[in-house]
């Protein structure tokens, strides 16, 4: 439940839809990447609420269209690539 609470907190404080852009871009590379695949499977199995439905939709877009550029066009309010967001997470996270 902690993961779900954190996910709700992040998405409710994300007016630029960066989390959606991030998961969409990451879902593009799911094939052959067991770590990404297990994370996406975990998210897909989280009970639906107003936030998780949107994140699951972003995953579906990434896996369907297989284009980071397409993800960035859909979630165009977020100025960052997934790679840049990972850099920022590493800086902030320690």
Biopython code that builds the backbone (N, CA, C, O; Angstrom):
import numpy as np
from Bio.PDB.StructureBuilder import StructureBuilder

atoms = [
    (1, "UNK", "N", (0.804, -1.208, 0.000)),
    (1, "UNK", "CA", (0.000, 0.000, 0.000)),
    (1, "UNK", "C", (0.846, 1.272, 0.000)),
    (1, "UNK", "O", (0.394, 2.317, -0.468)),
    (2, "UNK", "N", (2.075, 1.189, 0.523)),
    (2, "UNK", "CA", (2.953, 2.356, 0.549)),
    (2, "UNK", "C", (3.264, 2.821, -0.871)),
    (2, "UNK", "O", (3.280, 4.022, -1.141)),
    (3, "UNK", "N", (3.511, 1.875, -1.780)),
    (3, "UNK", "CA", (3.790, 2.216, -3.172)),
    (3, "UNK", "C", (2.604, 2.945, -3.786)),
    (3, "UNK", "O", (2.786, 3.937, -4.492)),
    (4, "UNK", "N", (1.395, 2.464, -3.526)),
    (4, "UNK", "CA", (0.190, 3.088, -4.054)),
    (4, "UNK", "C", (0.021, 4.492, -3.492)),
    (4, "UNK", "O", (-0.322, 5.415, -4.231)),
    (5, "UNK", "N", (0.257, 4.664, -2.199)),
    (5, "UNK", "CA", (0.159, 5.986, -1.577)),
    (5, "UNK", "C", (1.169, 6.943, -2.203)),
    (5, "UNK", "O", (0.831, 8.084, -2.517)),
    (6, "UNK", "N", (2.401, 6.484, -2.384)),
    (6, "UNK", "CA", (3.430, 7.329, -2.993)),
    (6, "UNK", "C", (3.085, 7.674, -4.431)),
    (6, "UNK", "O", (3.294, 8.808, -4.863)),
    (7, "UNK", "N", (2.565, 6.726, -5.167)),
    (7, "UNK", "CA", (2.175, 6.957, -6.551)),
    (7, "UNK", "C", (1.066, 7.996, -6.625)),
    (7, "UNK", "O", (1.098, 8.882, -7.480)),
    (8, "UNK", "N", (0.090, 7.891, -5.735)),
    (8, "UNK", "CA", (-0.986, 8.883, -5.679)),
    (8, "UNK", "C", (-0.440, 10.266, -5.345)),
    (8, "UNK", "O", (-0.850, 11.263, -5.941)),
    (9, "UNK", "N", (0.474, 10.322, -4.405)),
    (9, "UNK", "CA", (1.060, 11.600, -3.986)),
    (9, "UNK", "C", (1.846, 12.245, -5.135)),
    (9, "UNK", "O", (1.736, 13.447, -5.377)),
    (10, "UNK", "N", (2.630, 11.438, -5.827)),
    (10, "UNK", "CA", (3.429, 11.953, -6.944)),
    (10, "UNK", "C", (2.526, 12.462, -8.058)),
    (10, "UNK", "O", (2.712, 13.576, -8.547)),
    (11, "UNK", "N", (1.555, 11.660, -8.459)),
    (11, "UNK", "CA", (0.707, 12.054, -9.585)),
    (11, "UNK", "C", (-0.187, 13.245, -9.259)),
    (11, "UNK", "O", (-0.488, 14.048, -10.142)),
    (12, "UNK", "N", (-0.611, 13.370, -8.016)),
    (12, "UNK", "CA", (-1.458, 14.510, -7.663)),
    (12, "UNK", "C", (-0.664, 15.813, -7.574)),
    (12, "UNK", "O", (-1.251, 16.894, -7.549)),
    (13, "UNK", "N", (0.659, 15.717, -7.527)),
    (13, "UNK", "CA", (1.524, 16.898, -7.499)),
    (13, "UNK", "C", (2.361, 17.004, -8.768)),
    (13, "UNK", "O", (3.509, 17.446, -8.722)),
    (14, "UNK", "N", (1.794, 16.604, -9.888)),
    (14, "UNK", "CA", (2.525, 16.572, -11.155)),
    (14, "UNK", "C", (1.713, 17.247, -12.266)),
    (14, "UNK", "O", (1.202, 16.570, -13.159)),
    (15, "UNK", "N", (1.593, 18.580, -12.212)),
    (15, "UNK", "CA", (0.777, 19.278, -13.208)),
    (15, "UNK", "C", (1.338, 19.191, -14.630)),
    (15, "UNK", "O", (0.616, 19.441, -15.595)),
    (16, "UNK", "N", (2.617, 18.840, -14.764)),
    (16, "UNK", "CA", (3.228, 18.739, -16.095)),
    (16, "UNK", "C", (3.142, 17.328, -16.671)),
    (16, "UNK", "O", (3.612, 17.083, -17.783)),
    (17, "UNK", "N", (2.553, 16.407, -15.932)),
    (17, "UNK", "CA", (2.414, 15.005, -16.363)),
    (17, "UNK", "C", (3.749, 14.320, -16.623)),
    (17, "UNK", "O", (3.846, 13.459, -17.497)),
    (18, "UNK", "N", (4.771, 14.697, -15.876)),
    (18, "UNK", "CA", (6.094, 14.095, -16.074)),
    (18, "UNK", "C", (6.123, 12.618, -15.700)),
    (18, "UNK", "O", (6.841, 11.846, -16.336)),
    (19, "UNK", "N", (5.365, 12.203, -14.690)),
    (19, "UNK", "CA", (5.362, 10.783, -14.335)),
    (19, "UNK", "C", (4.742, 9.963, -15.461)),
    (19, "UNK", "O", (5.203, 8.859, -15.754)),
    (20, "UNK", "N", (3.712, 10.492, -16.086)),
    (20, "UNK", "CA", (3.082, 9.787, -17.212)),
    (20, "UNK", "C", (4.043, 9.721, -18.394)),
    (20, "UNK", "O", (4.177, 8.681, -19.039)),
    (21, "UNK", "N", (4.702, 10.826, -18.669)),
    (21, "UNK", "CA", (5.692, 10.845, -19.748)),
    (21, "UNK", "C", (6.804, 9.846, -19.467)),
    (21, "UNK", "O", (7.236, 9.118, -20.361)),
    (22, "UNK", "N", (7.262, 9.815, -18.227)),
    (22, "UNK", "CA", (8.344, 8.914, -17.836)),
    (22, "UNK", "C", (7.957, 7.451, -18.024)),
    (22, "UNK", "O", (8.691, 6.693, -18.658)),
    (23, "UNK", "N", (6.804, 7.046, -17.477)),
    (23, "UNK", "CA", (6.423, 5.633, -17.592)),
    (23, "UNK", "C", (6.124, 5.255, -19.036)),
    (23, "UNK", "O", (6.385, 4.123, -19.444)),
    (24, "UNK", "N", (5.588, 6.175, -19.804)),
    (24, "UNK", "CA", (5.349, 5.926, -21.222)),
    (24, "UNK", "C", (6.673, 5.668, -21.939)),
    (24, "UNK", "O", (6.802, 4.700, -22.688)),
    (25, "UNK", "N", (7.656, 6.541, -21.705)),
    (25, "UNK", "CA", (8.964, 6.388, -22.349)),
    (25, "UNK", "C", (9.670, 5.118, -21.892)),
    (25, "UNK", "O", (10.308, 4.440, -22.698)),
    (26, "UNK", "N", (9.565, 4.794, -20.626)),
    (26, "UNK", "CA", (10.196, 3.577, -20.107)),
    (26, "UNK", "C", (9.505, 2.337, -20.684)),
    (26, "UNK", "O", (10.165, 1.343, -20.986)),
    (27, "UNK", "N", (8.191, 2.393, -20.836)),
    (27, "UNK", "CA", (7.444, 1.252, -21.379)),
    (27, "UNK", "C", (7.841, 0.935, -22.818)),
    (27, "UNK", "O", (7.661, -0.191, -23.281)),
    (28, "UNK", "N", (8.373, 1.916, -23.516)),
    (28, "UNK", "CA", (8.841, 1.703, -24.892)),
    (28, "UNK", "C", (9.911, 0.620, -24.929)),
    (28, "UNK", "O", (9.958, -0.172, -25.870)),
    (29, "UNK", "N", (10.761, 0.579, -23.924)),
    (29, "UNK", "CA", (11.898, -0.345, -23.912)),
    (29, "UNK", "C", (11.650, -1.594, -23.073)),
    (29, "UNK", "O", (12.599, -2.252, -22.646)),
    (30, "UNK", "N", (10.394, -1.922, -22.834)),
    (30, "UNK", "CA", (10.063, -3.035, -21.945)),
    (30, "UNK", "C", (10.544, -4.383, -22.484)),
    (30, "UNK", "O", (10.920, -5.254, -21.700)),
    (31, "UNK", "N", (10.538, -4.568, -23.783)),
    (31, "UNK", "CA", (10.924, -5.859, -24.368)),
    (31, "UNK", "C", (12.381, -6.181, -24.053)),
    (31, "UNK", "O", (13.281, -5.401, -24.362)),
    (32, "UNK", "N", (12.599, -7.329, -23.440)),
    (32, "UNK", "CA", (13.955, -7.774, -23.147)),
    (32, "UNK", "C", (14.566, -7.178, -21.891)),
    (32, "UNK", "O", (15.700, -7.509, -21.548)),
    (33, "UNK", "N", (13.844, -6.307, -21.196)),
    (33, "UNK", "CA", (14.360, -5.691, -19.982)),
    (33, "UNK", "C", (13.516, -6.180, -18.803)),
    (33, "UNK", "O", (12.437, -5.650, -18.536)),
    (34, "UNK", "N", (14.018, -7.188, -18.109)),
    (34, "UNK", "CA", (13.239, -7.824, -17.042)),
    (34, "UNK", "C", (12.902, -6.884, -15.896)),
    (34, "UNK", "O", (11.821, -6.981, -15.315)),
    (35, "UNK", "N", (13.814, -5.973, -15.563)),
    (35, "UNK", "CA", (13.557, -5.032, -14.466)),
    (35, "UNK", "C", (12.396, -4.105, -14.816)),
    (35, "UNK", "O", (11.492, -3.891, -14.008)),
    (36, "UNK", "N", (12.433, -3.560, -16.024)),
    (36, "UNK", "CA", (11.353, -2.678, -16.473)),
    (36, "UNK", "C", (10.051, -3.468, -16.573)),
    (36, "UNK", "O", (8.996, -2.988, -16.158)),
    (37, "UNK", "N", (10.125, -4.665, -17.117)),
    (37, "UNK", "CA", (8.941, -5.501, -17.271)),
    (37, "UNK", "C", (8.291, -5.816, -15.927)),
    (37, "UNK", "O", (7.069, -5.745, -15.802)),
    (38, "UNK", "N", (9.087, -6.161, -14.928)),
    (38, "UNK", "CA", (8.512, -6.482, -13.616)),
    (38, "UNK", "C", (7.900, -5.252, -12.958)),
    (38, "UNK", "O", (6.878, -5.363, -12.281)),
    (39, "UNK", "N", (8.507, -4.081, -13.143)),
    (39, "UNK", "CA", (7.939, -2.843, -12.596)),
    (39, "UNK", "C", (6.617, -2.517, -13.269)),
    (39, "UNK", "O", (5.646, -2.156, -12.604)),
    (40, "UNK", "N", (6.580, -2.646, -14.582)),
    (40, "UNK", "CA", (5.352, -2.353, -15.323)),
    (40, "UNK", "C", (4.256, -3.356, -14.957)),
    (40, "UNK", "O", (3.099, -2.972, -14.792)),
    (41, "UNK", "N", (4.608, -4.623, -14.831)),
    (41, "UNK", "CA", (3.622, -5.628, -14.407)),
    (41, "UNK", "C", (3.084, -5.309, -13.017)),
    (41, "UNK", "O", (1.893, -5.475, -12.753)),
    (42, "UNK", "N", (3.965, -4.851, -12.129)),
    (42, "UNK", "CA", (3.544, -4.468, -10.787)),
    (42, "UNK", "C", (2.525, -3.328, -10.857)),
    (42, "UNK", "O", (1.482, -3.380, -10.205)),
    (43, "UNK", "N", (2.833, -2.306, -11.646)),
    (43, "UNK", "CA", (1.931, -1.153, -11.775)),
    (43, "UNK", "C", (0.606, -1.581, -12.397)),
    (43, "UNK", "O", (-0.457, -1.137, -11.961)),
    (44, "UNK", "N", (0.661, -2.432, -13.402)),
    (44, "UNK", "CA", (-0.572, -2.906, -14.047)),
    (44, "UNK", "C", (-1.490, -3.632, -13.065)),
    (44, "UNK", "O", (-2.708, -3.631, -13.243)),
    (45, "UNK", "N", (-0.924, -4.244, -12.043)),
    (45, "UNK", "CA", (-1.718, -5.013, -11.080)),
    (45, "UNK", "C", (-2.177, -4.205, -9.868)),
    (45, "UNK", "O", (-2.869, -4.734, -8.998)),
    (46, "UNK", "N", (-1.800, -2.938, -9.806)),
    (46, "UNK", "CA", (-2.267, -2.066, -8.726)),
    (46, "UNK", "C", (-3.747, -1.764, -8.968)),
    (46, "UNK", "O", (-4.145, -1.518, -10.107)),
    (47, "UNK", "N", (-4.559, -1.780, -7.921)),
    (47, "UNK", "CA", (-5.984, -1.450, -8.101)),
    (47, "UNK", "C", (-6.163, -0.064, -8.726)),
    (47, "UNK", "O", (-5.403, 0.864, -8.448)),
    (48, "UNK", "N", (-7.171, 0.049, -9.563)),
    (48, "UNK", "CA", (-7.424, 1.309, -10.262)),
    (48, "UNK", "C", (-7.969, 2.385, -9.328)),
    (48, "UNK", "O", (-8.808, 2.131, -8.464)),
    (49, "UNK", "N", (-7.463, 3.580, -9.534)),
    (49, "UNK", "CA", (-8.038, 4.792, -8.968)),
    (49, "UNK", "C", (-7.768, 5.893, -9.987)),
    (49, "UNK", "O", (-7.224, 5.608, -11.054)),
    (50, "UNK", "N", (-8.123, 7.121, -9.698)),
    (50, "UNK", "CA", (-8.001, 8.170, -10.718)),
    (50, "UNK", "C", (-6.561, 8.385, -11.177)),
    (50, "UNK", "O", (-6.343, 8.810, -12.311)),
    (51, "UNK", "N", (-5.579, 8.104, -10.332)),
    (51, "UNK", "CA", (-4.181, 8.302, -10.710)),
    (51, "UNK", "C", (-3.606, 7.092, -11.437)),
    (51, "UNK", "O", (-2.937, 7.239, -12.460)),
    (52, "UNK", "N", (-3.863, 5.912, -10.917)),
    (52, "UNK", "CA", (-3.270, 4.714, -11.525)),
    (52, "UNK", "C", (-3.838, 4.439, -12.912)),
    (52, "UNK", "O", (-3.134, 3.910, -13.772)),
    (53, "UNK", "N", (-5.086, 4.789, -13.138)),
    (53, "UNK", "CA", (-5.681, 4.600, -14.466)),
    (53, "UNK", "C", (-4.895, 5.397, -15.506)),
    (53, "UNK", "O", (-4.625, 4.899, -16.599)),
    (54, "UNK", "N", (-4.534, 6.620, -15.171)),
    (54, "UNK", "CA", (-3.774, 7.458, -16.102)),
    (54, "UNK", "C", (-2.355, 6.925, -16.318)),
    (54, "UNK", "O", (-1.827, 6.997, -17.427)),
    (55, "UNK", "N", (-1.753, 6.403, -15.280)),
    (55, "UNK", "CA", (-0.403, 5.842, -15.411)),
    (55, "UNK", "C", (-0.451, 4.565, -16.248)),
    (55, "UNK", "O", (0.424, 4.333, -17.083)),
    (56, "UNK", "N", (-1.464, 3.748, -16.027)),
    (56, "UNK", "CA", (-1.621, 2.531, -16.828)),
    (56, "UNK", "C", (-1.859, 2.876, -18.299)),
    (56, "UNK", "O", (-1.386, 2.175, -19.193)),
    (57, "UNK", "N", (-2.584, 3.946, -18.535)),
    (57, "UNK", "CA", (-2.809, 4.410, -19.909)),
    (57, "UNK", "C", (-1.478, 4.812, -20.547)),
    (57, "UNK", "O", (-1.234, 4.508, -21.714)),
    (58, "UNK", "N", (-0.628, 5.484, -19.797)),
    (58, "UNK", "CA", (0.689, 5.891, -20.307)),
    (58, "UNK", "C", (1.542, 4.668, -20.641)),
    (58, "UNK", "O", (2.255, 4.659, -21.644)),
    (59, "UNK", "N", (1.468, 3.643, -19.803)),
    (59, "UNK", "CA", (2.194, 2.396, -20.076)),
    (59, "UNK", "C", (1.685, 1.781, -21.374)),
    (59, "UNK", "O", (2.470, 1.346, -22.217)),
    (60, "UNK", "N", (0.377, 1.750, -21.522)),
    (60, "UNK", "CA", (-0.228, 1.166, -22.722)),
    (60, "UNK", "C", (0.222, 1.919, -23.979)),
    (60, "UNK", "O", (0.525, 1.302, -25.000)),
    (61, "UNK", "N", (0.263, 3.241, -23.901)),
    (61, "UNK", "CA", (0.708, 4.048, -25.040)),
    (61, "UNK", "C", (2.154, 3.712, -25.396)),
    (61, "UNK", "O", (2.478, 3.531, -26.570)),
    (62, "UNK", "N", (3.016, 3.629, -24.397)),
    (62, "UNK", "CA", (4.425, 3.320, -24.640)),
    (62, "UNK", "C", (4.634, 1.952, -25.251)),
    (62, "UNK", "O", (5.421, 1.793, -26.184)),
    (63, "UNK", "N", (3.923, 0.954, -24.719)),
    (63, "UNK", "CA", (4.096, -0.406, -25.245)),
    (63, "UNK", "C", (3.448, -0.570, -26.611)),
    (63, "UNK", "O", (3.906, -1.381, -27.417)),
    (64, "UNK", "N", (2.400, 0.181, -26.883)),
    (64, "UNK", "CA", (1.708, 0.084, -28.163)),
    (64, "UNK", "C", (2.467, 0.800, -29.281)),
    (64, "UNK", "O", (2.678, 0.232, -30.353)),
    (65, "UNK", "N", (2.873, 2.036, -29.033)),
    (65, "UNK", "CA", (3.486, 2.847, -30.091)),
    (65, "UNK", "C", (5.003, 2.703, -30.167)),
    (65, "UNK", "O", (5.601, 3.032, -31.191)),
    (66, "UNK", "N", (5.633, 2.216, -29.099)),
    (66, "UNK", "CA", (7.083, 1.963, -29.088)),
    (66, "UNK", "C", (7.905, 3.154, -29.584)),
    (66, "UNK", "O", (8.847, 2.996, -30.359)),
    (67, "UNK", "N", (7.532, 4.334, -29.125)),
    (67, "UNK", "CA", (8.239, 5.542, -29.552)),
    (67, "UNK", "C", (8.308, 6.540, -28.398)),
    (67, "UNK", "O", (7.286, 7.047, -27.937)),
    (68, "UNK", "N", (9.519, 6.808, -27.947)),
    (68, "UNK", "CA", (9.690, 7.818, -26.887)),
    (68, "UNK", "C", (9.222, 9.184, -27.377)),
    (68, "UNK", "O", (8.651, 9.973, -26.625)),
    (69, "UNK", "N", (9.479, 9.442, -28.652)),
    (69, "UNK", "CA", (9.068, 10.721, -29.238)),
    (69, "UNK", "C", (7.540, 10.863, -29.188)),
    (69, "UNK", "O", (7.025, 11.939, -28.885)),
    (70, "UNK", "N", (6.831, 9.793, -29.479)),
    (70, "UNK", "CA", (5.374, 9.812, -29.418)),
    (70, "UNK", "C", (4.913, 10.097, -27.986)),
    (70, "UNK", "O", (3.999, 10.892, -27.767)),
    (71, "UNK", "N", (5.551, 9.445, -27.024)),
    (71, "UNK", "CA", (5.231, 9.695, -25.610)),
    (71, "UNK", "C", (5.447, 11.163, -25.260)),
    (71, "UNK", "O", (4.623, 11.778, -24.583)),
    (72, "UNK", "N", (6.554, 11.713, -25.723)),
    (72, "UNK", "CA", (6.857, 13.119, -25.415)),
    (72, "UNK", "C", (5.846, 14.053, -26.077)),
    (72, "UNK", "O", (5.541, 15.116, -25.537)),
    (73, "UNK", "N", (5.328, 13.667, -27.237)),
    (73, "UNK", "CA", (4.303, 14.476, -27.906)),
    (73, "UNK", "C", (2.967, 14.400, -27.177)),
    (73, "UNK", "O", (2.255, 15.399, -27.071)),
    (74, "UNK", "N", (2.629, 13.223, -26.679)),
    (74, "UNK", "CA", (1.369, 13.054, -25.942)),
    (74, "UNK", "C", (1.415, 13.832, -24.620)),
    (74, "UNK", "O", (0.463, 14.527, -24.265)),
    (75, "UNK", "N", (2.523, 13.705, -23.909)),
    (75, "UNK", "CA", (2.691, 14.374, -22.605)),
    (75, "UNK", "C", (3.645, 15.555, -22.786)),
    (75, "UNK", "O", (4.707, 15.622, -22.166)),
    (76, "UNK", "N", (3.242, 16.472, -23.642)),
    (76, "UNK", "CA", (4.138, 17.555, -24.074)),
    (76, "UNK", "C", (4.309, 18.691, -23.068)),
    (76, "UNK", "O", (5.101, 19.603, -23.307)),
    (77, "UNK", "N", (3.591, 18.657, -21.959)),
    (77, "UNK", "CA", (3.811, 19.683, -20.930)),
    (77, "UNK", "C", (5.102, 19.431, -20.164)),
    (77, "UNK", "O", (5.698, 20.359, -19.618)),
    (78, "UNK", "N", (5.529, 18.175, -20.127)),
    (78, "UNK", "CA", (6.753, 17.822, -19.398)),
    (78, "UNK", "C", (7.966, 18.090, -20.290)),
    (78, "UNK", "O", (8.056, 17.540, -21.388)),
    (79, "UNK", "N", (8.894, 18.924, -19.837)),
    (79, "UNK", "CA", (10.037, 19.288, -20.683)),
    (79, "UNK", "C", (11.183, 18.276, -20.673)),
    (79, "UNK", "O", (12.178, 18.480, -21.369)),
    (80, "UNK", "N", (11.071, 17.196, -19.905)),
    (80, "UNK", "CA", (12.207, 16.293, -19.702)),
    (80, "UNK", "C", (12.045, 14.949, -20.404)),
    (80, "UNK", "O", (10.943, 14.413, -20.515)),
    (81, "UNK", "N", (13.162, 14.427, -20.869)),
    (81, "UNK", "CA", (13.190, 13.055, -21.367)),
    (81, "UNK", "C", (13.249, 12.122, -20.160)),
    (81, "UNK", "O", (13.529, 12.553, -19.042)),
    (82, "UNK", "N", (12.986, 10.854, -20.399)),
    (82, "UNK", "CA", (13.086, 9.868, -19.316)),
    (82, "UNK", "C", (14.510, 9.827, -18.775)),
    (82, "UNK", "O", (14.716, 9.704, -17.568)),
    (83, "UNK", "N", (15.494, 9.930, -19.671)),
    (83, "UNK", "CA", (16.900, 9.908, -19.243)),
    (83, "UNK", "C", (17.209, 11.084, -18.319)),
    (83, "UNK", "O", (17.899, 10.922, -17.313)),
    (84, "UNK", "N", (16.704, 12.249, -18.656)),
    (84, "UNK", "CA", (16.931, 13.435, -17.828)),
    (84, "UNK", "C", (16.240, 13.283, -16.472)),
    (84, "UNK", "O", (16.789, 13.668, -15.440)),
    (85, "UNK", "N", (15.034, 12.722, -16.486)),
    (85, "UNK", "CA", (14.325, 12.519, -15.221)),
    (85, "UNK", "C", (15.078, 11.538, -14.331)),
    (85, "UNK", "O", (15.130, 11.721, -13.115)),
    (86, "UNK", "N", (15.660, 10.501, -14.920)),
    (86, "UNK", "CA", (16.470, 9.564, -14.132)),
    (86, "UNK", "C", (17.675, 10.264, -13.522)),
    (86, "UNK", "O", (18.029, 10.003, -12.372)),
    (87, "UNK", "N", (18.308, 11.154, -14.286)),
    (87, "UNK", "CA", (19.435, 11.936, -13.751)),
    (87, "UNK", "C", (18.978, 12.769, -12.562)),
    (87, "UNK", "O", (19.654, 12.811, -11.534)),
    (88, "UNK", "N", (17.842, 13.427, -12.698)),
    (88, "UNK", "CA", (17.317, 14.265, -11.615)),
    (88, "UNK", "C", (16.977, 13.429, -10.385)),
    (88, "UNK", "O", (17.227, 13.851, -9.256)),
    (89, "UNK", "N", (16.409, 12.253, -10.602)),
    (89, "UNK", "CA", (16.074, 11.362, -9.484)),
    (89, "UNK", "C", (17.337, 10.954, -8.740)),
    (89, "UNK", "O", (17.349, 10.918, -7.510)),
    (90, "UNK", "N", (18.395, 10.649, -9.474)),
    (90, "UNK", "CA", (19.660, 10.252, -8.846)),
    (90, "UNK", "C", (20.257, 11.393, -8.036)),
    (90, "UNK", "O", (20.805, 11.171, -6.956)),
    (91, "UNK", "N", (20.155, 12.614, -8.553)),
    (91, "UNK", "CA", (20.691, 13.783, -7.845)),
    (91, "UNK", "C", (19.895, 14.030, -6.563)),
    (91, "UNK", "O", (20.472, 14.203, -5.490)),
    (92, "UNK", "N", (18.581, 14.043, -6.684)),
    (92, "UNK", "CA", (17.713, 14.319, -5.538)),
    (92, "UNK", "C", (17.740, 13.164, -4.538)),
    (92, "UNK", "O", (17.729, 13.373, -3.325)),
    (93, "UNK", "N", (17.776, 11.947, -5.070)),
    (93, "UNK", "CA", (17.717, 10.766, -4.219)),
    (93, "UNK", "C", (19.007, 10.433, -3.505)),
    (93, "UNK", "O", (19.021, 9.587, -2.611)),
    (94, "UNK", "N", (20.074, 11.074, -3.880)),
    (94, "UNK", "CA", (21.283, 10.804, -3.132)),
    (94, "UNK", "C", (22.429, 10.465, -3.986)),
    (94, "UNK", "O", (23.522, 10.212, -3.481)),
]
sb = StructureBuilder()
sb.init_structure("model")
sb.init_model(0)
sb.init_chain("A")
sb.init_seg("    ")
for serial, (resi, resn, name, xyz) in enumerate(atoms, 1):
    if name == "N":
        sb.init_residue(resn, " ", resi, " ")
    sb.init_atom(name, np.array(xyz, "f"), 0.0, 1.0, " ", f" {name:<3s}", serial, name[0])
structure = sb.get_structure()
